[in-house]
Structure formats: C-alpha cells, structure tokens
C-alpha cells in the first residue's frame, strides 16, 4: 500500500493533517484559557506538528 504514490500520500496525510489541526486547536485553546504563551507556545505547537510531518515523510520514504 505504501509503495504506491497514492498510498504514500494517504499515509502522510493521515498522520500530518490531524496533527496540524490538533496543535492549532491546542494553541488557540491555551489562549482561550488565558495561557498566553506568546511566540514560544506557537513555535512549540507548530514545530511538533512539523516534526510529525517529517517523521511521516521519512517513514514513507524508507518503506
């Protein structure tokens, strides 16, 4: 499944898109709860989503 381009894109999207959504909601949820983390919180949230995206890419390339 992961050896075809469609399967690889599906695996990457399945891991990456929900993580970006979750980190975006976490960042804004913390703001709503008055945890103003500023730029550091934004960088941490989106960096974690980016790392998961890279992890998915590397995993698909290795397969």
Buried (B, 14 or more C-beta within 10 A) or exposed (E): EBEEEEEBEBBBEEBBEEBBEBBBEBBEEBBEEEEEEEEEBBEBBBEBBBEBBEBBBEBBEEE
